[in-house]
């Protein structure tokens, strides 16, 4: 199956549901026991779940379901352009700041913008 650019697949003006998948490369392990190194990476499942929750709270997406396997990840997402359209410019800027803060607090959370 040929690869298509996302702009050819996703109509960002319409609510849509998408199945996304990402694979590890070079025999790397995302989760589970790596039979080559003997290391166990199950702790990453919690990291992935927390990051998905964080991103869903910042972006106009709903995480419908996800599955974390040993070397890949599946996520079912619903994009919500109807919600994003209601955001003010200030709201968009604050959400961008949460994703890409210039500074972080000691606990790793984004520092408040300004001052």
PyMOL commands that place a pseudoatom at each C-alpha (Angstrom):
pseudoatom trace, name=CA, resn=UNK, resi=1, chain=A, elem=C, hetatm=0, pos=[0.000, 0.000, 0.000]
pseudoatom trace, name=CA, resn=UNK, resi=2, chain=A, elem=C, hetatm=0, pos=[1.480, 3.383, -0.922]
pseudoatom trace, name=CA, resn=UNK, resi=3, chain=A, elem=C, hetatm=0, pos=[2.203, 5.977, 1.751]
pseudoatom trace, name=CA, resn=UNK, resi=4, chain=A, elem=C, hetatm=0, pos=[0.151, 9.168, 1.646]
pseudoatom trace, name=CA, resn=UNK, resi=5, chain=A, elem=C, hetatm=0, pos=[0.865, 12.532, 3.193]
pseudoatom trace, name=CA, resn=UNK, resi=6, chain=A, elem=C, hetatm=0, pos=[-1.313, 13.218, 6.253]
pseudoatom trace, name=CA, resn=UNK, resi=7, chain=A, elem=C, hetatm=0, pos=[-2.820, 16.259, 4.523]
pseudoatom trace, name=CA, resn=UNK, resi=8, chain=A, elem=C, hetatm=0, pos=[-4.177, 13.883, 1.866]
pseudoatom trace, name=CA, resn=UNK, resi=9, chain=A, elem=C, hetatm=0, pos=[-5.776, 11.604, 4.471]
pseudoatom trace, name=CA, resn=UNK, resi=10, chain=A, elem=C, hetatm=0, pos=[-6.925, 13.912, 7.277]
pseudoatom trace, name=CA, resn=UNK, resi=11, chain=A, elem=C, hetatm=0, pos=[-9.531, 16.602, 6.691]
pseudoatom trace, name=CA, resn=UNK, resi=12, chain=A, elem=C, hetatm=0, pos=[-8.728, 18.849, 9.638]
pseudoatom trace, name=CA, resn=UNK, resi=13, chain=A, elem=C, hetatm=0, pos=[-12.038, 20.718, 9.342]
pseudoatom trace, name=CA, resn=UNK, resi=14, chain=A, elem=C, hetatm=0, pos=[-14.172, 17.631, 10.077]
pseudoatom trace, name=CA, resn=UNK, resi=15, chain=A, elem=C, hetatm=0, pos=[-14.475, 15.492, 13.223]
pseudoatom trace, name=CA, resn=UNK, resi=16, chain=A, elem=C, hetatm=0, pos=[-12.804, 12.223, 12.296]
pseudoatom trace, name=CA, resn=UNK, resi=17, chain=A, elem=C, hetatm=0, pos=[-11.601, 8.987, 13.883]
pseudoatom trace, name=CA, resn=UNK, resi=18, chain=A, elem=C, hetatm=0, pos=[-8.151, 7.654, 13.028]
pseudoatom trace, name=CA, resn=UNK, resi=19, chain=A, elem=C, hetatm=0, pos=[-6.192, 4.523, 13.848]
pseudoatom trace, name=CA, resn=UNK, resi=20, chain=A, elem=C, hetatm=0, pos=[-2.532, 5.430, 14.379]
pseudoatom trace, name=CA, resn=UNK, resi=21, chain=A, elem=C, hetatm=0, pos=[0.325, 3.009, 14.834]
pseudoatom trace, name=CA, resn=UNK, resi=22, chain=A, elem=C, hetatm=0, pos=[4.001, 3.477, 15.635]
pseudoatom trace, name=CA, resn=UNK, resi=23, chain=A, elem=C, hetatm=0, pos=[6.664, 0.778, 15.618]
pseudoatom trace, name=CA, resn=UNK, resi=24, chain=A, elem=C, hetatm=0, pos=[10.075, 0.569, 17.242]
pseudoatom trace, name=CA, resn=UNK, resi=25, chain=A, elem=C, hetatm=0, pos=[13.118, 0.046, 15.052]
pseudoatom trace, name=CA, resn=UNK, resi=26, chain=A, elem=C, hetatm=0, pos=[16.286, -2.029, 15.337]
pseudoatom trace, name=CA, resn=UNK, resi=27, chain=A, elem=C, hetatm=0, pos=[14.739, -4.675, 17.593]
pseudoatom trace, name=CA, resn=UNK, resi=28, chain=A, elem=C, hetatm=0, pos=[14.123, -2.055, 20.277]
pseudoatom trace, name=CA, resn=UNK, resi=29, chain=A, elem=C, hetatm=0, pos=[11.490, -2.831, 22.879]
pseudoatom trace, name=CA, resn=UNK, resi=30, chain=A, elem=C, hetatm=0, pos=[8.774, -0.412, 23.878]
pseudoatom trace, name=CA, resn=UNK, resi=31, chain=A, elem=C, hetatm=0, pos=[7.364, -2.563, 26.688]
pseudoatom trace, name=CA, resn=UNK, resi=32, chain=A, elem=C, hetatm=0, pos=[7.733, -6.041, 28.066]
pseudoatom trace, name=CA, resn=UNK, resi=33, chain=A, elem=C, hetatm=0, pos=[10.829, -8.162, 28.474]
pseudoatom trace, name=CA, resn=UNK, resi=34, chain=A, elem=C, hetatm=0, pos=[13.538, -7.669, 25.871]
pseudoatom trace, name=CA, resn=UNK, resi=35, chain=A, elem=C, hetatm=0, pos=[14.824, -11.164, 25.154]
pseudoatom trace, name=CA, resn=UNK, resi=36, chain=A, elem=C, hetatm=0, pos=[18.091, -9.790, 23.745]
pseudoatom trace, name=CA, resn=UNK, resi=37, chain=A, elem=C, hetatm=0, pos=[19.114, -7.656, 26.753]
pseudoatom trace, name=CA, resn=UNK, resi=38, chain=A, elem=C, hetatm=0, pos=[17.006, -9.229, 29.505]
pseudoatom trace, name=CA, resn=UNK, resi=39, chain=A, elem=C, hetatm=0, pos=[15.669, -5.803, 30.505]
pseudoatom trace, name=CA, resn=UNK, resi=40, chain=A, elem=C, hetatm=0, pos=[11.998, -5.295, 31.303]
pseudoatom trace, name=CA, resn=UNK, resi=41, chain=A, elem=C, hetatm=0, pos=[10.341, -2.139, 29.987]
pseudoatom trace, name=CA, resn=UNK, resi=42, chain=A, elem=C, hetatm=0, pos=[6.815, -2.552, 31.390]
pseudoatom trace, name=CA, resn=UNK, resi=43, chain=A, elem=C, hetatm=0, pos=[7.178, 0.717, 33.332]
pseudoatom trace, name=CA, resn=UNK, resi=44, chain=A, elem=C, hetatm=0, pos=[6.872, 2.546, 30.004]
pseudoatom trace, name=CA, resn=UNK, resi=45, chain=A, elem=C, hetatm=0, pos=[3.186, 1.597, 29.700]
pseudoatom trace, name=CA, resn=UNK, resi=46, chain=A, elem=C, hetatm=0, pos=[2.418, 4.004, 32.534]
pseudoatom trace, name=CA, resn=UNK, resi=47, chain=A, elem=C, hetatm=0, pos=[4.506, 6.726, 30.891]
pseudoatom trace, name=CA, resn=UNK, resi=48, chain=A, elem=C, hetatm=0, pos=[2.661, 6.269, 27.594]
pseudoatom trace, name=CA, resn=UNK, resi=49, chain=A, elem=C, hetatm=0, pos=[-0.781, 6.309, 29.234]
pseudoatom trace, name=CA, resn=UNK, resi=50, chain=A, elem=C, hetatm=0, pos=[0.100, 9.467, 31.192]
pseudoatom trace, name=CA, resn=UNK, resi=51, chain=A, elem=C, hetatm=0, pos=[1.451, 11.200, 28.090]
pseudoatom trace, name=CA, resn=UNK, resi=52, chain=A, elem=C, hetatm=0, pos=[-1.671, 10.325, 26.082]
pseudoatom trace, name=CA, resn=UNK, resi=53, chain=A, elem=C, hetatm=0, pos=[-3.842, 11.743, 28.879]
pseudoatom trace, name=CA, resn=UNK, resi=54, chain=A, elem=C, hetatm=0, pos=[-1.721, 14.903, 28.978]
pseudoatom trace, name=CA, resn=UNK, resi=55, chain=A, elem=C, hetatm=0, pos=[-1.873, 15.415, 25.213]
pseudoatom trace, name=CA, resn=UNK, resi=56, chain=A, elem=C, hetatm=0, pos=[-5.623, 14.802, 25.084]
pseudoatom trace, name=CA, resn=UNK, resi=57, chain=A, elem=C, hetatm=0, pos=[-6.030, 17.513, 27.739]
pseudoatom trace, name=CA, resn=UNK, resi=58, chain=A, elem=C, hetatm=0, pos=[-4.004, 20.001, 25.690]
pseudoatom trace, name=CA, resn=UNK, resi=59, chain=A, elem=C, hetatm=0, pos=[-5.033, 19.221, 22.125]
pseudoatom trace, name=CA, resn=UNK, resi=60, chain=A, elem=C, hetatm=0, pos=[-8.459, 18.990, 20.557]
pseudoatom trace, name=CA, resn=UNK, resi=61, chain=A, elem=C, hetatm=0, pos=[-8.371, 15.189, 20.403]
pseudoatom trace, name=CA, resn=UNK, resi=62, chain=A, elem=C, hetatm=0, pos=[-10.107, 12.342, 22.178]
pseudoatom trace, name=CA, resn=UNK, resi=63, chain=A, elem=C, hetatm=0, pos=[-8.145, 9.157, 22.851]
pseudoatom trace, name=CA, resn=UNK, resi=64, chain=A, elem=C, hetatm=0, pos=[-10.765, 6.488, 22.215]
pseudoatom trace, name=CA, resn=UNK, resi=65, chain=A, elem=C, hetatm=0, pos=[-8.523, 3.506, 22.904]
pseudoatom trace, name=CA, resn=UNK, resi=66, chain=A, elem=C, hetatm=0, pos=[-4.923, 2.422, 22.805]
pseudoatom trace, name=CA, resn=UNK, resi=67, chain=A, elem=C, hetatm=0, pos=[-2.812, -0.702, 23.018]
pseudoatom trace, name=CA, resn=UNK, resi=68, chain=A, elem=C, hetatm=0, pos=[0.842, -0.803, 24.013]
pseudoatom trace, name=CA, resn=UNK, resi=69, chain=A, elem=C, hetatm=0, pos=[2.627, -3.916, 22.770]
pseudoatom trace, name=CA, resn=UNK, resi=70, chain=A, elem=C, hetatm=0, pos=[6.239, -5.009, 23.100]
pseudoatom trace, name=CA, resn=UNK, resi=71, chain=A, elem=C, hetatm=0, pos=[7.486, -3.234, 19.981]
pseudoatom trace, name=CA, resn=UNK, resi=72, chain=A, elem=C, hetatm=0, pos=[4.629, -1.026, 18.807]
pseudoatom trace, name=CA, resn=UNK, resi=73, chain=A, elem=C, hetatm=0, pos=[1.688, 1.124, 19.837]
pseudoatom trace, name=CA, resn=UNK, resi=74, chain=A, elem=C, hetatm=0, pos=[-1.863, 1.474, 18.478]
pseudoatom trace, name=CA, resn=UNK, resi=75, chain=A, elem=C, hetatm=0, pos=[-4.018, 4.525, 19.250]
pseudoatom trace, name=CA, resn=UNK, resi=76, chain=A, elem=C, hetatm=0, pos=[-7.574, 5.322, 18.156]
pseudoatom trace, name=CA, resn=UNK, resi=77, chain=A, elem=C, hetatm=0, pos=[-7.998, 9.104, 18.050]
pseudoatom trace, name=CA, resn=UNK, resi=78, chain=A, elem=C, hetatm=0, pos=[-10.884, 11.416, 17.300]
pseudoatom trace, name=CA, resn=UNK, resi=79, chain=A, elem=C, hetatm=0, pos=[-9.874, 14.890, 16.148]
pseudoatom trace, name=CA, resn=UNK, resi=80, chain=A, elem=C, hetatm=0, pos=[-12.159, 17.702, 17.315]
pseudoatom trace, name=CA, resn=UNK, resi=81, chain=A, elem=C, hetatm=0, pos=[-11.854, 20.766, 15.073]
pseudoatom trace, name=CA, resn=UNK, resi=82, chain=A, elem=C, hetatm=0, pos=[-15.224, 21.927, 16.441]
pseudoatom trace, name=CA, resn=UNK, resi=83, chain=A, elem=C, hetatm=0, pos=[-13.643, 22.353, 19.885]
pseudoatom trace, name=CA, resn=UNK, resi=84, chain=A, elem=C, hetatm=0, pos=[-10.444, 23.959, 18.585]
pseudoatom trace, name=CA, resn=UNK, resi=85, chain=A, elem=C, hetatm=0, pos=[-12.461, 26.476, 16.541]
pseudoatom trace, name=CA, resn=UNK, resi=86, chain=A, elem=C, hetatm=0, pos=[-13.930, 27.866, 19.774]
pseudoatom trace, name=CA, resn=UNK, resi=87, chain=A, elem=C, hetatm=0, pos=[-10.486, 28.621, 21.280]
pseudoatom trace, name=CA, resn=UNK, resi=88, chain=A, elem=C, hetatm=0, pos=[-9.325, 32.217, 21.444]
pseudoatom trace, name=CA, resn=UNK, resi=89, chain=A, elem=C, hetatm=0, pos=[-5.835, 33.176, 20.280]
pseudoatom trace, name=CA, resn=UNK, resi=90, chain=A, elem=C, hetatm=0, pos=[-4.813, 33.383, 23.948]
pseudoatom trace, name=CA, resn=UNK, resi=91, chain=A, elem=C, hetatm=0, pos=[-6.141, 29.872, 24.605]
pseudoatom trace, name=CA, resn=UNK, resi=92, chain=A, elem=C, hetatm=0, pos=[-4.185, 28.506, 21.624]
pseudoatom trace, name=CA, resn=UNK, resi=93, chain=A, elem=C, hetatm=0, pos=[-1.014, 30.234, 22.882]
pseudoatom trace, name=CA, resn=UNK, resi=94, chain=A, elem=C, hetatm=0, pos=[-1.459, 28.818, 26.401]
pseudoatom trace, name=CA, resn=UNK, resi=95, chain=A, elem=C, hetatm=0, pos=[-1.978, 25.307, 25.021]
pseudoatom trace, name=CA, resn=UNK, resi=96, chain=A, elem=C, hetatm=0, pos=[1.148, 25.691, 22.861]
pseudoatom trace, name=CA, resn=UNK, resi=97, chain=A, elem=C, hetatm=0, pos=[3.035, 26.808, 25.967]
pseudoatom trace, name=CA, resn=UNK, resi=98, chain=A, elem=C, hetatm=0, pos=[1.950, 23.667, 27.800]
pseudoatom trace, name=CA, resn=UNK, resi=99, chain=A, elem=C, hetatm=0, pos=[3.344, 21.548, 24.951]
pseudoatom trace, name=CA, resn=UNK, resi=100, chain=A, elem=C, hetatm=0, pos=[6.571, 23.520, 24.455]
pseudoatom trace, name=CA, resn=UNK, resi=101, chain=A, elem=C, hetatm=0, pos=[7.365, 25.509, 27.584]
pseudoatom trace, name=CA, resn=UNK, resi=102, chain=A, elem=C, hetatm=0, pos=[10.409, 27.725, 27.559]
pseudoatom trace, name=CA, resn=UNK, resi=103, chain=A, elem=C, hetatm=0, pos=[10.950, 26.913, 31.227]
pseudoatom trace, name=CA, resn=UNK, resi=104, chain=A, elem=C, hetatm=0, pos=[9.973, 24.118, 33.592]
pseudoatom trace, name=CA, resn=UNK, resi=105, chain=A, elem=C, hetatm=0, pos=[9.435, 23.976, 37.348]
pseudoatom trace, name=CA, resn=UNK, resi=106, chain=A, elem=C, hetatm=0, pos=[11.546, 21.734, 39.572]
pseudoatom trace, name=CA, resn=UNK, resi=107, chain=A, elem=C, hetatm=0, pos=[8.926, 18.963, 39.253]
pseudoatom trace, name=CA, resn=UNK, resi=108, chain=A, elem=C, hetatm=0, pos=[9.202, 19.071, 35.426]
pseudoatom trace, name=CA, resn=UNK, resi=109, chain=A, elem=C, hetatm=0, pos=[5.826, 20.768, 34.888]
pseudoatom trace, name=CA, resn=UNK, resi=110, chain=A, elem=C, hetatm=0, pos=[5.684, 23.766, 32.543]
pseudoatom trace, name=CA, resn=UNK, resi=111, chain=A, elem=C, hetatm=0, pos=[6.460, 27.023, 34.396]
pseudoatom trace, name=CA, resn=UNK, resi=112, chain=A, elem=C, hetatm=0, pos=[3.857, 29.771, 34.167]
pseudoatom trace, name=CA, resn=UNK, resi=113, chain=A, elem=C, hetatm=0, pos=[4.420, 32.055, 31.179]
pseudoatom trace, name=CA, resn=UNK, resi=114, chain=A, elem=C, hetatm=0, pos=[5.747, 35.540, 31.843]
pseudoatom trace, name=CA, resn=UNK, resi=115, chain=A, elem=C, hetatm=0, pos=[7.779, 36.939, 34.753]
for i in range(1, 115): cmd.bond("trace and resi %d" % i, "trace and resi %d" % (i + 1))
show_as sticks, trace
zoom trace
